Amino acid sequence: MENVIVIFILVAIVAGIIWYIVRSKKRGEKCVGCPYAKQCGSKCDGGCTGKIKNT
């Protein structure tokens, strides 16, 4: 019974991660983990490499 509960929790965590990534991509974020994802001019490669628009 414990195995079923652990598997259910793992599936729920993975489903939540996938849902978050899909939502982020639909909002137009280039890199999901980057705090400046919406402001990057192109692909993020370790902190947007100075391509952030000043507002």
mmCIF entry with sequence, helices, sheets and N, C-alpha, C, O atoms, coordinates in Angstrom:
data_MODEL
# 
_entry.id   MODEL 
# 
_entity.id                         1 
_entity.type                       polymer 
_entity.pdbx_number_of_molecules   1 
# 
_entity_poly.entity_id                      1 
_entity_poly.type                           'polypeptide(L)' 
_entity_poly.nstd_linkage                   no 
_entity_poly.nstd_monomer                   no 
_entity_poly.pdbx_seq_one_letter_code       MENVIVIFILVAIVAGIIWYIVRSKKRGEKCVGCPYAKQCGSKCDGGCTGKIKNT 
_entity_poly.pdbx_seq_one_letter_code_can   MENVIVIFILVAIVAGIIWYIVRSKKRGEKCVGCPYAKQCGSKCDGGCTGKIKNT 
_entity_poly.pdbx_strand_id                 A 
# 
loop_
_entity_poly_seq.entity_id 
_entity_poly_seq.num 
_entity_poly_seq.mon_id 
_entity_poly_seq.hetero 
1 1  MET n 
1 2  GLU n 
1 3  ASN n 
1 4  VAL n 
1 5  ILE n 
1 6  VAL n 
1 7  ILE n 
1 8  PHE n 
1 9  ILE n 
1 10 LEU n 
1 11 VAL n 
1 12 ALA n 
1 13 ILE n 
1 14 VAL n 
1 15 ALA n 
1 16 GLY n 
1 17 ILE n 
1 18 ILE n 
1 19 TRP n 
1 20 TYR n 
1 21 ILE n 
1 22 VAL n 
1 23 ARG n 
1 24 SER n 
1 25 LYS n 
1 26 LYS n 
1 27 ARG n 
1 28 GLY n 
1 29 GLU n 
1 30 LYS n 
1 31 CYS n 
1 32 VAL n 
1 33 GLY n 
1 34 CYS n 
1 35 PRO n 
1 36 TYR n 
1 37 ALA n 
1 38 LYS n 
1 39 GLN n 
1 40 CYS n 
1 41 GLY n 
1 42 SER n 
1 43 LYS n 
1 44 CYS n 
1 45 ASP n 
1 46 GLY n 
1 47 GLY n 
1 48 CYS n 
1 49 THR n 
1 50 GLY n 
1 51 LYS n 
1 52 ILE n 
1 53 LYS n 
1 54 ASN n 
1 55 THR n 
# 
_struct_asym.id          A 
_struct_asym.entity_id   1 
# 
loop_
_struct_conf.conf_type_id 
_struct_conf.id 
_struct_conf.pdbx_PDB_helix_id 
_struct_conf.beg_label_comp_id 
_struct_conf.beg_label_asym_id 
_struct_conf.beg_label_seq_id 
_struct_conf.pdbx_beg_PDB_ins_code 
_struct_conf.end_label_comp_id 
_struct_conf.end_label_asym_id 
_struct_conf.end_label_seq_id 
_struct_conf.pdbx_end_PDB_ins_code 
_struct_conf.beg_auth_comp_id 
_struct_conf.beg_auth_asym_id 
_struct_conf.beg_auth_seq_id 
_struct_conf.end_auth_comp_id 
_struct_conf.end_auth_asym_id 
_struct_conf.end_auth_seq_id 
_struct_conf.pdbx_PDB_helix_class 
_struct_conf.details 
_struct_conf.pdbx_PDB_helix_length 
HELX_P HELX_P1 AA1 GLU A 2  ? LYS A 26 ? GLU A 2  LYS A 26 1 ? 25 
HELX_P HELX_P2 AA2 CYS A 48 ? GLY A 50 ? CYS A 48 GLY A 50 5 ? 3  
# 
_struct_conf_type.id          HELX_P 
_struct_conf_type.criteria    ? 
_struct_conf_type.reference   ? 
# 
loop_
_atom_site.group_PDB 
_atom_site.id 
_atom_site.type_symbol 
_atom_site.label_atom_id 
_atom_site.label_alt_id 
_atom_site.label_comp_id 
_atom_site.label_asym_id 
_atom_site.label_entity_id 
_atom_site.label_seq_id 
_atom_site.pdbx_PDB_ins_code 
_atom_site.Cartn_x 
_atom_site.Cartn_y 
_atom_site.Cartn_z 
_atom_site.occupancy 
_atom_site.B_iso_or_equiv 
_atom_site.pdbx_formal_charge 
_atom_site.auth_seq_id 
_atom_site.auth_comp_id 
_atom_site.auth_asym_id 
_atom_site.auth_atom_id 
_atom_site.pdbx_PDB_model_num 
ATOM 1   N N  . MET A 1 1  ? 0.813  -1.195 0.000   1.00 0.00 ? 1  MET A N  1 
ATOM 2   C CA . MET A 1 1  ? 0.000  0.000  0.000   1.00 0.00 ? 1  MET A CA 1 
ATOM 3   C C  . MET A 1 1  ? 0.863  1.268  0.000   1.00 0.00 ? 1  MET A C  1 
ATOM 4   O O  . MET A 1 1  ? 0.525  2.262  -0.643  1.00 0.00 ? 1  MET A O  1 
ATOM 5   N N  . GLU A 1 2  ? 1.986  1.214  0.736   1.00 0.00 ? 2  GLU A N  1 
ATOM 6   C CA . GLU A 1 2  ? 2.860  2.380  0.789   1.00 0.00 ? 2  GLU A CA 1 
ATOM 7   C C  . GLU A 1 2  ? 3.443  2.697  -0.582  1.00 0.00 ? 2  GLU A C  1 
ATOM 8   O O  . GLU A 1 2  ? 3.639  3.863  -0.925  1.00 0.00 ? 2  GLU A O  1 
ATOM 9   N N  . ASN A 1 3  ? 3.721  1.652  -1.367  1.00 0.00 ? 3  ASN A N  1 
ATOM 10  C CA . ASN A 1 3  ? 4.284  1.858  -2.704  1.00 0.00 ? 3  ASN A CA 1 
ATOM 11  C C  . ASN A 1 3  ? 3.308  2.611  -3.601  1.00 0.00 ? 3  ASN A C  1 
ATOM 12  O O  . ASN A 1 3  ? 3.720  3.458  -4.394  1.00 0.00 ? 3  ASN A O  1 
ATOM 13  N N  . VAL A 1 4  ? 2.037  2.310  -3.482  1.00 0.00 ? 4  VAL A N  1 
ATOM 14  C CA . VAL A 1 4  ? 1.025  2.980  -4.287  1.00 0.00 ? 4  VAL A CA 1 
ATOM 15  C C  . VAL A 1 4  ? 0.963  4.462  -3.926  1.00 0.00 ? 4  VAL A C  1 
ATOM 16  O O  . VAL A 1 4  ? 0.833  5.314  -4.805  1.00 0.00 ? 4  VAL A O  1 
ATOM 17  N N  . ILE A 1 5  ? 1.054  4.762  -2.650  1.00 0.00 ? 5  ILE A N  1 
ATOM 18  C CA . ILE A 1 5  ? 1.003  6.157  -2.211  1.00 0.00 ? 5  ILE A CA 1 
ATOM 19  C C  . ILE A 1 5  ? 2.223  6.921  -2.709  1.00 0.00 ? 5  ILE A C  1 
ATOM 20  O O  . ILE A 1 5  ? 2.098  8.049  -3.185  1.00 0.00 ? 5  ILE A O  1 
ATOM 21  N N  . VAL A 1 6  ? 3.402  6.313  -2.601  1.00 0.00 ? 6  VAL A N  1 
ATOM 22  C CA . VAL A 1 6  ? 4.630  6.956  -3.072  1.00 0.00 ? 6  VAL A CA 1 
ATOM 23  C C  . VAL A 1 6  ? 4.578  7.177  -4.577  1.00 0.00 ? 6  VAL A C  1 
ATOM 24  O O  . VAL A 1 6  ? 4.964  8.245  -5.051  1.00 0.00 ? 6  VAL A O  1 
ATOM 25  N N  . ILE A 1 7  ? 4.116  6.206  -5.327  1.00 0.00 ? 7  ILE A N  1 
ATOM 26  C CA . ILE A 1 7  ? 3.999  6.342  -6.787  1.00 0.00 ? 7  ILE A CA 1 
ATOM 27  C C  . ILE A 1 7  ? 3.001  7.442  -7.130  1.00 0.00 ? 7  ILE A C  1 
ATOM 28  O O  . ILE A 1 7  ? 3.253  8.233  -8.038  1.00 0.00 ? 7  ILE A O  1 
ATOM 29  N N  . PHE A 1 8  ? 1.873  7.510  -6.423  1.00 0.00 ? 8  PHE A N  1 
ATOM 30  C CA . PHE A 1 8  ? 0.883  8.546  -6.661  1.00 0.00 ? 8  PHE A CA 1 
ATOM 31  C C  . PHE A 1 8  ? 1.463  9.933  -6.405  1.00 0.00 ? 8  PHE A C  1 
ATOM 32  O O  . PHE A 1 8  ? 1.215  10.860 -7.177  1.00 0.00 ? 8  PHE A O  1 
ATOM 33  N N  . ILE A 1 9  ? 2.226  10.081 -5.338  1.00 0.00 ? 9  ILE A N  1 
ATOM 34  C CA . ILE A 1 9  ? 2.839  11.374 -5.030  1.00 0.00 ? 9  ILE A CA 1 
ATOM 35  C C  . ILE A 1 9  ? 3.850  11.756 -6.103  1.00 0.00 ? 9  ILE A C  1 
ATOM 36  O O  . ILE A 1 9  ? 3.882  12.913 -6.522  1.00 0.00 ? 9  ILE A O  1 
ATOM 37  N N  . LEU A 1 10 ? 4.667  10.829 -6.553  1.00 0.00 ? 10 LEU A N  1 
ATOM 38  C CA . LEU A 1 10 ? 5.648  11.110 -7.612  1.00 0.00 ? 10 LEU A CA 1 
ATOM 39  C C  . LEU A 1 10 ? 4.969  11.496 -8.923  1.00 0.00 ? 10 LEU A C  1 
ATOM 40  O O  . LEU A 1 10 ? 5.421  12.412 -9.609  1.00 0.00 ? 10 LEU A O  1 
ATOM 41  N N  . VAL A 1 11 ? 3.899  10.812 -9.269  1.00 0.00 ? 11 VAL A N  1 
ATOM 42  C CA . VAL A 1 11 ? 3.160  11.137 -10.492 1.00 0.00 ? 11 VAL A CA 1 
ATOM 43  C C  . VAL A 1 11 ? 2.550  12.528 -10.380 1.00 0.00 ? 11 VAL A C  1 
ATOM 44  O O  . VAL A 1 11 ? 2.549  13.285 -11.351 1.00 0.00 ? 11 VAL A O  1 
ATOM 45  N N  . ALA A 1 12 ? 2.034  12.866 -9.211  1.00 0.00 ? 12 ALA A N  1 
ATOM 46  C CA . ALA A 1 12 ? 1.454  14.194 -9.017  1.00 0.00 ? 12 ALA A CA 1 
ATOM 47  C C  . ALA A 1 12 ? 2.519  15.277 -9.140  1.00 0.00 ? 12 ALA A C  1 
ATOM 48  O O  . ALA A 1 12 ? 2.255  16.331 -9.720  1.00 0.00 ? 12 ALA A O  1 
ATOM 49  N N  . ILE A 1 13 ? 3.710  15.044 -8.609  1.00 0.00 ? 13 ILE A N  1 
ATOM 50  C CA . ILE A 1 13 ? 4.795  16.023 -8.703  1.00 0.00 ? 13 ILE A CA 1 
ATOM 51  C C  . ILE A 1 13 ? 5.219  16.214 -10.150 1.00 0.00 ? 13 ILE A C  1 
ATOM 52  O O  . ILE A 1 13 ? 5.373  17.348 -10.606 1.00 0.00 ? 13 ILE A O  1 
ATOM 53  N N  . VAL A 1 14 ? 5.408  15.123 -10.876 1.00 0.00 ? 14 VAL A N  1 
ATOM 54  C CA . VAL A 1 14 ? 5.819  15.209 -12.282 1.00 0.00 ? 14 VAL A CA 1 
ATOM 55  C C  . VAL A 1 14 ? 4.741  15.893 -13.116 1.00 0.00 ? 14 VAL A C  1 
ATOM 56  O O  . VAL A 1 14 ? 5.061  16.703 -13.985 1.00 0.00 ? 14 VAL A O  1 
ATOM 57  N N  . ALA A 1 15 ? 3.477  15.583 -12.868 1.00 0.00 ? 15 ALA A N  1 
ATOM 58  C CA . ALA A 1 15 ? 2.392  16.229 -13.602 1.00 0.00 ? 15 ALA A CA 1 
ATOM 59  C C  . ALA A 1 15 ? 2.365  17.726 -13.319 1.00 0.00 ? 15 ALA A C  1 
ATOM 60  O O  . ALA A 1 15 ? 2.117  18.516 -14.230 1.00 0.00 ? 15 ALA A O  1 
ATOM 61  N N  . GLY A 1 16 ? 2.613  18.128 -12.084 1.00 0.00 ? 16 GLY A N  1 
ATOM 62  C CA . GLY A 1 16 ? 2.661  19.542 -11.744 1.00 0.00 ? 16 GLY A CA 1 
ATOM 63  C C  . GLY A 1 16 ? 3.797  20.269 -12.440 1.00 0.00 ? 16 GLY A C  1 
ATOM 64  O O  . GLY A 1 16 ? 3.629  21.401 -12.892 1.00 0.00 ? 16 GLY A O  1 
ATOM 65  N N  . ILE A 1 17 ? 4.945  19.630 -12.529 1.00 0.00 ? 17 ILE A N  1 
ATOM 66  C CA . ILE A 1 17 ? 6.090  20.232 -13.217 1.00 0.00 ? 17 ILE A CA 1 
ATOM 67  C C  . ILE A 1 17 ? 5.798  20.410 -14.699 1.00 0.00 ? 17 ILE A C  1 
ATOM 68  O O  . ILE A 1 17 ? 6.074  21.466 -15.269 1.00 0.00 ? 17 ILE A O  1 
ATOM 69  N N  . ILE A 1 18 ? 5.244  19.386 -15.318 1.00 0.00 ? 18 ILE A N  1 
ATOM 70  C CA . ILE A 1 18 ? 4.908  19.462 -16.744 1.00 0.00 ? 18 ILE A CA 1 
ATOM 71  C C  . ILE A 1 18 ? 3.866  20.552 -16.981 1.00 0.00 ? 18 ILE A C  1 
ATOM 72  O O  . ILE A 1 18 ? 3.976  21.305 -17.949 1.00 0.00 ? 18 ILE A O  1 
ATOM 73  N N  . TRP A 1 19 ? 2.863  20.650 -16.120 1.00 0.00 ? 19 TRP A N  1 
ATOM 74  C CA . TRP A 1 19 ? 1.824  21.671 -16.247 1.00 0.00 ? 19 TRP A CA 1 
ATOM 75  C C  . TRP A 1 19 ? 2.427  23.068 -16.142 1.00 0.00 ? 19 TRP A C  1 
ATOM 76  O O  . TRP A 1 19 ? 2.046  23.963 -16.897 1.00 0.00 ? 19 TRP A O  1 
ATOM 77  N N  . TYR A 1 20 ? 3.363  23.266 -15.213 1.00 0.00 ? 20 TYR A N  1 
ATOM 78  C CA . TYR A 1 20 ? 4.011  24.565 -15.037 1.00 0.00 ? 20 TYR A CA 1 
ATOM 79  C C  . TYR A 1 20 ? 4.830  24.937 -16.272 1.00 0.00 ? 20 TYR A C  1 
ATOM 80  O O  . TYR A 1 20 ? 4.795  26.087 -16.711 1.00 0.00 ? 20 TYR A O  1 
ATOM 81  N N  . ILE A 1 21 ? 5.559  23.990 -16.830 1.00 0.00 ? 21 ILE A N  1 
ATOM 82  C CA . ILE A 1 21 ? 6.379  24.261 -18.012 1.00 0.00 ? 21 ILE A CA 1 
ATOM 83  C C  . ILE A 1 21 ? 5.502  24.605 -19.209 1.00 0.00 ? 21 ILE A C  1 
ATOM 84  O O  . ILE A 1 21 ? 5.808  25.546 -19.942 1.00 0.00 ? 21 ILE A O  1 
ATOM 85  N N  . VAL A 1 22 ? 4.432  23.871 -19.420 1.00 0.00 ? 22 VAL A N  1 
ATOM 86  C CA . VAL A 1 22 ? 3.530  24.138 -20.545 1.00 0.00 ? 22 VAL A CA 1 
ATOM 87  C C  . VAL A 1 22 ? 2.907  25.523 -20.407 1.00 0.00 ? 22 VAL A C  1 
ATOM 88  O O  . VAL A 1 22 ? 2.838  26.266 -21.387 1.00 0.00 ? 22 VAL A O  1 
ATOM 89  N N  . ARG A 1 23 ? 2.455  25.882 -19.212 1.00 0.00 ? 23 ARG A N  1 
ATOM 90  C CA . ARG A 1 23 ? 1.885  27.216 -18.991 1.00 0.00 ? 23 ARG A CA 1 
ATOM 91  C C  . ARG A 1 23 ? 2.916  28.309 -19.238 1.00 0.00 ? 23 ARG A C  1 
ATOM 92  O O  . ARG A 1 23 ? 2.596  29.337 -19.835 1.00 0.00 ? 23 ARG A O  1 
ATOM 93  N N  . SER A 1 24 ? 4.134  28.100 -18.792 1.00 0.00 ? 24 SER A N  1 
ATOM 94  C CA . SER A 1 24 ? 5.185  29.103 -18.984 1.00 0.00 ? 24 SER A CA 1 
ATOM 95  C C  . SER A 1 24 ? 5.484  29.300 -20.462 1.00 0.00 ? 24 SER A C  1 
ATOM 96  O O  . SER A 1 24 ? 5.668  30.431 -20.912 1.00 0.00 ? 24 SER A O  1 
ATOM 97  N N  . LYS A 1 25 ? 5.534  28.232 -21.207 1.00 0.00 ? 25 LYS A N  1 
ATOM 98  C CA . LYS A 1 25 ? 5.799  28.338 -22.640 1.00 0.00 ? 25 LYS A CA 1 
ATOM 99  C C  . LYS A 1 25 ? 4.656  29.027 -23.368 1.00 0.00 ? 25 LYS A C  1 
ATOM 100 O O  . LYS A 1 25 ? 4.897  29.767 -24.321 1.00 0.00 ? 25 LYS A O  1 
ATOM 101 N N  . LYS A 1 26 ? 3.417  28.802 -22.944 1.00 0.00 ? 26 LYS A N  1 
ATOM 102 C CA . LYS A 1 26 ? 2.279  29.472 -23.564 1.00 0.00 ? 26 LYS A CA 1 
ATOM 103 C C  . LYS A 1 26 ? 2.285  30.969 -23.296 1.00 0.00 ? 26 LYS A C  1 
ATOM 104 O O  . LYS A 1 26 ? 1.779  31.744 -24.108 1.00 0.00 ? 26 LYS A O  1 
ATOM 105 N N  . ARG A 1 27 ? 2.856  31.390 -22.157 1.00 0.00 ? 27 ARG A N  1 
ATOM 106 C CA . ARG A 1 27 ? 2.965  32.810 -21.837 1.00 0.00 ? 27 ARG A CA 1 
ATOM 107 C C  . ARG A 1 27 ? 4.091  33.480 -22.603 1.00 0.00 ? 27 ARG A C  1 
ATOM 108 O O  . ARG A 1 27 ? 4.225  34.703 -22.554 1.00 0.00 ? 27 ARG A O  1 
ATOM 109 N N  . GLY A 1 28 ? 4.899  32.707 -23.306 1.00 0.00 ? 28 GLY A N  1 
ATOM 110 C CA . GLY A 1 28 ? 5.946  33.284 -24.130 1.00 0.00 ? 28 GLY A CA 1 
ATOM 111 C C  . GLY A 1 28 ? 7.308  33.358 -23.484 1.00 0.00 ? 28 GLY A C  1 
ATOM 112 O O  . GLY A 1 28 ? 8.189  34.050 -23.994 1.00 0.00 ? 28 GLY A O  1 
ATOM 113 N N  . GLU A 1 29 ? 7.509  32.671 -22.382 1.00 0.00 ? 29 GLU A N  1 
ATOM 114 C CA . GLU A 1 29 ? 8.812  32.682 -21.735 1.00 0.00 ? 29 GLU A CA 1 
ATOM 115 C C  . GLU A 1 29 ? 9.790  31.819 -22.529 1.00 0.00 ? 29 GLU A C  1 
ATOM 116 O O  . GLU A 1 29 ? 9.468  30.701 -22.929 1.00 0.00 ? 29 GLU A O  1 
ATOM 117 N N  . LYS A 1 30 ? 10.982 32.354 -22.748 1.00 0.00 ? 30 LYS A N  1 
ATOM 118 C CA . LYS A 1 30 ? 11.988 31.608 -23.509 1.00 0.00 ? 30 LYS A CA 1 
ATOM 119 C C  . LYS A 1 30 ? 12.602 30.508 -22.652 1.00 0.00 ? 30 LYS A C  1 
ATOM 120 O O  . LYS A 1 30 ? 12.684 29.356 -23.080 1.00 0.00 ? 30 LYS A O  1 
ATOM 121 N N  . CYS A 1 31 ? 13.034 30.860 -21.444 1.00 0.00 ? 31 CYS A N  1 
ATOM 122 C CA . CYS A 1 31 ? 13.561 29.856 -20.515 1.00 0.00 ? 31 CYS A CA 1 
ATOM 123 C C  . CYS A 1 31 ? 12.742 29.898 -19.244 1.00 0.00 ? 31 CYS A C  1 
ATOM 124 O O  . CYS A 1 31 ? 12.538 30.961 -18.656 1.00 0.00 ? 31 CYS A O  1 
ATOM 125 N N  . VAL A 1 32 ? 12.286 28.765 -18.834 1.00 0.00 ? 32 VAL A N  1 
ATOM 126 C CA . VAL A 1 32 ? 11.326 28.681 -17.747 1.00 0.00 ? 32 VAL A CA 1 
ATOM 127 C C  . VAL A 1 32 ? 11.953 29.068 -16.414 1.00 0.00 ? 32 VAL A C  1 
ATOM 128 O O  . VAL A 1 32 ? 11.286 29.711 -15.604 1.00 0.00 ? 32 VAL A O  1 
ATOM 129 N N  . GLY A 1 33 ? 13.180 28.714 -16.156 1.00 0.00 ? 33 GLY A N  1 
ATOM 130 C CA . GLY A 1 33 ? 13.784 28.970 -14.857 1.00 0.00 ? 33 GLY A CA 1 
ATOM 131 C C  . GLY A 1 33 ? 14.391 30.346 -14.694 1.00 0.00 ? 33 GLY A C  1 
ATOM 132 O O  . GLY A 1 33 ? 14.732 30.732 -13.576 1.00 0.00 ? 33 GLY A O  1 
ATOM 133 N N  . CYS A 1 34 ? 14.537 31.088 -15.758 1.00 0.00 ? 34 CYS A N  1 
ATOM 134 C CA . CYS A 1 34 ? 15.190 32.388 -15.718 1.00 0.00 ? 34 CYS A CA 1 
ATOM 135 C C  . CYS A 1 34 ? 14.241 33.445 -15.146 1.00 0.00 ? 34 CYS A C  1 
ATOM 136 O O  . CYS A 1 34 ? 13.098 33.535 -15.597 1.00 0.00 ? 34 CYS A O  1 
ATOM 137 N N  . PRO A 1 35 ? 14.678 34.249 -14.166 1.00 0.00 ? 35 PRO A N  1 
ATOM 138 C CA . PRO A 1 35 ? 13.781 35.267 -13.628 1.00 0.00 ? 35 PRO A CA 1 
ATOM 139 C C  . PRO A 1 35 ? 13.487 36.382 -14.631 1.00 0.00 ? 35 PRO A C  1 
ATOM 140 O O  . PRO A 1 35 ? 12.519 37.122 -14.451 1.00 0.00 ? 35 PRO A O  1 
ATOM 141 N N  . TYR A 1 36 ? 14.286 36.517 -15.666 1.00 0.00 ? 36 TYR A N  1 
ATOM 142 C CA . TYR A 1 36 ? 14.085 37.524 -16.702 1.00 0.00 ? 36 TYR A CA 1 
ATOM 143 C C  . TYR A 1 36 ? 13.574 36.892 -17.990 1.00 0.00 ? 36 TYR A C  1 
ATOM 144 O O  . TYR A 1 36 ? 13.849 37.410 -19.072 1.00 0.00 ? 36 TYR A O  1 
ATOM 145 N N  . ALA A 1 37 ? 12.850 35.804 -17.904 1.00 0.00 ? 37 ALA A N  1 
ATOM 146 C CA . ALA A 1 37 ? 12.464 35.031 -19.073 1.00 0.00 ? 37 ALA A CA 1 
ATOM 147 C C  . ALA A 1 37 ? 11.632 35.825 -20.067 1.00 0.00 ? 37 ALA A C  1 
ATOM 148 O O  . ALA A 1 37 ? 11.770 35.627 -21.274 1.00 0.00 ? 37 ALA A O  1 
ATOM 149 N N  . LYS A 1 38 ? 10.780 36.709 -19.597 1.00 0.00 ? 38 LYS A N  1 
ATOM 150 C CA . LYS A 1 38 ? 9.931  37.481 -20.506 1.00 0.00 ? 38 LYS A CA 1 
ATOM 151 C C  . LYS A 1 38 ? 10.682 38.645 -21.127 1.00 0.00 ? 38 LYS A C  1 
ATOM 152 O O  . LYS A 1 38 ? 10.230 39.192 -22.133 1.00 0.00 ? 38 LYS A O  1 
ATOM 153 N N  . GLN A 1 39 ? 11.813 39.042 -20.559 1.00 0.00 ? 39 GLN A N  1 
ATOM 154 C CA . GLN A 1 39 ? 12.533 40.202 -21.030 1.00 0.00 ? 39 GLN A CA 1 
ATOM 155 C C  . GLN A 1 39 ? 13.688 39.855 -21.963 1.00 0.00 ? 39 GLN A C  1 
ATOM 156 O O  . GLN A 1 39 ? 14.254 40.748 -22.594 1.00 0.00 ? 39 GLN A O  1 
ATOM 157 N N  . CYS A 1 40 ? 14.044 38.595 -22.061 1.00 0.00 ? 40 CYS A N  1 
ATOM 158 C CA . CYS A 1 40 ? 15.184 38.211 -22.890 1.00 0.00 ? 40 CYS A CA 1 
ATOM 159 C C  . CYS A 1 40 ? 14.896 38.459 -24.361 1.00 0.00 ? 40 CYS A C  1 
ATOM 160 O O  . CYS A 1 40 ? 13.779 38.234 -24.827 1.00 0.00 ? 40 CYS A O  1 
ATOM 161 N N  . GLY A 1 41 ? 15.899 38.919 -25.089 1.00 0.00 ? 41 GLY A N  1 
ATOM 162 C CA . GLY A 1 41 ? 15.737 39.146 -26.515 1.00 0.00 ? 41 GLY A CA 1 
ATOM 163 C C  . GLY A 1 41 ? 15.781 37.856 -27.305 1.00 0.00 ? 41 GLY A C  1 
ATOM 164 O O  . GLY A 1 41 ? 15.059 37.703 -28.290 1.00 0.00 ? 41 GLY A O  1 
ATOM 165 N N  . SER A 1 42 ? 16.615 36.935 -26.887 1.00 0.00 ? 42 SER A N  1 
ATOM 166 C CA . SER A 1 42 ? 16.714 35.654 -27.574 1.00 0.00 ? 42 SER A CA 1 
ATOM 167 C C  . SER A 1 42 ? 16.758 34.554 -26.531 1.00 0.00 ? 42 SER A C  1 
ATOM 168 O O  . SER A 1 42 ? 16.241 34.721 -25.426 1.00 0.00 ? 42 SER A O  1 
ATOM 169 N N  . LYS A 1 43 ? 17.367 33.439 -26.873 1.00 0.00 ? 43 LYS A N  1 
ATOM 170 C CA . LYS A 1 43 ? 17.400 32.336 -25.916 1.00 0.00 ? 43 LYS A CA 1 
ATOM 171 C C  . LYS A 1 43 ? 18.287 32.674 -24.718 1.00 0.00 ? 43 LYS A C  1 
ATOM 172 O O  . LYS A 1 43 ? 19.318 33.332 -24.862 1.00 0.00 ? 43 LYS A O  1 
ATOM 173 N N  . CYS A 1 44 ? 17.880 32.224 -23.555 1.00 0.00 ? 44 CYS A N  1 
ATOM 174 C CA . CYS A 1 44 ? 18.644 32.470 -22.334 1.00 0.00 ? 44 CYS A CA 1 
ATOM 175 C C  . CYS A 1 44 ? 19.785 31.469 -22.258 1.00 0.00 ? 44 CYS A C  1 
ATOM 176 O O  . CYS A 1 44 ? 19.585 30.269 -22.448 1.00 0.00 ? 44 CYS A O  1 
ATOM 177 N N  . ASP A 1 45 ? 20.959 31.961 -21.984 1.00 0.00 ? 45 ASP A N  1 
ATOM 178 C CA . ASP A 1 45 ? 22.083 31.054 -21.784 1.00 0.00 ? 45 ASP A CA 1 
ATOM 179 C C  . ASP A 1 45 ? 22.874 31.510 -20.572 1.00 0.00 ? 45 ASP A C  1 
ATOM 180 O O  . ASP A 1 45 ? 23.993 32.011 -20.688 1.00 0.00 ? 45 ASP A O  1 
ATOM 181 N N  . GLY A 1 46 ? 22.275 31.328 -19.421 1.00 0.00 ? 46 GLY A N  1 
ATOM 182 C CA . GLY A 1 46 ? 22.950 31.647 -18.182 1.00 0.00 ? 46 GLY A CA 1 
ATOM 183 C C  . GLY A 1 46 ? 22.815 33.093 -17.763 1.00 0.00 ? 46 GLY A C  1 
ATOM 184 O O  . GLY A 1 46 ? 23.824 33.737 -17.476 1.00 0.00 ? 46 GLY A O  1 
ATOM 185 N N  . GLY A 1 47 ? 21.628 33.620 -17.718 1.00 0.00 ? 47 GLY A N  1 
ATOM 186 C CA . GLY A 1 47 ? 21.417 34.972 -17.229 1.00 0.00 ? 47 GLY A CA 1 
ATOM 187 C C  . GLY A 1 47 ? 21.162 35.985 -18.318 1.00 0.00 ? 47 GLY A C  1 
ATOM 188 O O  . GLY A 1 47 ? 21.322 37.181 -18.076 1.00 0.00 ? 47 GLY A O  1 
ATOM 189 N N  . CYS A 1 48 ? 20.783 35.575 -19.473 1.00 0.00 ? 48 CYS A N  1 
ATOM 190 C CA . CYS A 1 48 ? 20.367 36.420 -20.597 1.00 0.00 ? 48 CYS A CA 1 
ATOM 191 C C  . CYS A 1 48 ? 21.516 37.205 -21.219 1.00 0.00 ? 48 CYS A C  1 
ATOM 192 O O  . CYS A 1 48 ? 21.288 37.937 -22.183 1.00 0.00 ? 48 CYS A O  1 
ATOM 193 N N  . THR A 1 49 ? 22.710 37.086 -20.722 1.00 0.00 ? 49 THR A N  1 
ATOM 194 C CA . THR A 1 49 ? 23.927 37.683 -21.272 1.00 0.00 ? 49 THR A CA 1 
ATOM 195 C C  . THR A 1 49 ? 23.770 39.149 -21.649 1.00 0.00 ? 49 THR A C  1 
ATOM 196 O O  . THR A 1 49 ? 24.216 39.570 -22.717 1.00 0.00 ? 49 THR A O  1 
ATOM 197 N N  . GLY A 1 50 ? 23.138 39.926 -20.777 1.00 0.00 ? 50 GLY A N  1 
ATOM 198 C CA . GLY A 1 50 ? 23.044 41.362 -20.997 1.00 0.00 ? 50 GLY A CA 1 
ATOM 199 C C  . GLY A 1 50 ? 22.066 41.802 -22.056 1.00 0.00 ? 50 GLY A C  1 
ATOM 200 O O  . GLY A 1 50 ? 22.122 42.956 -22.483 1.00 0.00 ? 50 GLY A O  1 
ATOM 201 N N  . LYS A 1 51 ? 21.183 40.951 -22.497 1.00 0.00 ? 51 LYS A N  1 
ATOM 202 C CA . LYS A 1 51 ? 20.216 41.309 -23.542 1.00 0.00 ? 51 LYS A CA 1 
ATOM 203 C C  . LYS A 1 51 ? 18.877 41.710 -22.952 1.00 0.00 ? 51 LYS A C  1 
ATOM 204 O O  . LYS A 1 51 ? 17.857 41.638 -23.638 1.00 0.00 ? 51 LYS A O  1 
ATOM 205 N N  . ILE A 1 52 ? 18.858 42.129 -21.700 1.00 0.00 ? 52 ILE A N  1 
ATOM 206 C CA . ILE A 1 52 ? 17.626 42.494 -21.029 1.00 0.00 ? 52 ILE A CA 1 
ATOM 207 C C  . ILE A 1 52 ? 17.283 43.941 -21.351 1.00 0.00 ? 52 ILE A C  1 
ATOM 208 O O  . ILE A 1 52 ? 18.138 44.824 -21.284 1.00 0.00 ? 52 ILE A O  1 
ATOM 209 N N  . LYS A 1 53 ? 16.028 44.171 -21.699 1.00 0.00 ? 53 LYS A N  1 
ATOM 210 C CA . LYS A 1 53 ? 15.568 45.526 -21.993 1.00 0.00 ? 53 LYS A CA 1 
ATOM 211 C C  . LYS A 1 53 ? 15.460 46.320 -20.695 1.00 0.00 ? 53 LYS A C  1 
ATOM 212 O O  . LYS A 1 53 ? 14.943 45.816 -19.698 1.00 0.00 ? 53 LYS A O  1 
ATOM 213 N N  . ASN A 1 54 ? 15.933 47.531 -20.704 1.00 0.00 ? 54 ASN A N  1 
ATOM 214 C CA . ASN A 1 54 ? 15.786 48.397 -19.541 1.00 0.00 ? 54 ASN A CA 1 
ATOM 215 C C  . ASN A 1 54 ? 14.424 49.066 -19.583 1.00 0.00 ? 54 ASN A C  1 
ATOM 216 O O  . ASN A 1 54 ? 14.026 49.633 -20.600 1.00 0.00 ? 54 ASN A O  1 
ATOM 217 N N  . THR A 1 55 ? 13.706 48.991 -18.450 1.00 0.00 ? 55 THR A N  1 
ATOM 218 C CA . THR A 1 55 ? 12.387 49.625 -18.394 1.00 0.00 ? 55 THR A CA 1 
ATOM 219 C C  . THR A 1 55 ? 12.378 50.760 -17.434 1.00 0.00 ? 55 THR A C  1 
ATOM 220 O O  . THR A 1 55 ? 11.348 51.411 -17.257 1.00 0.00 ? 55 THR A O  1 
# 
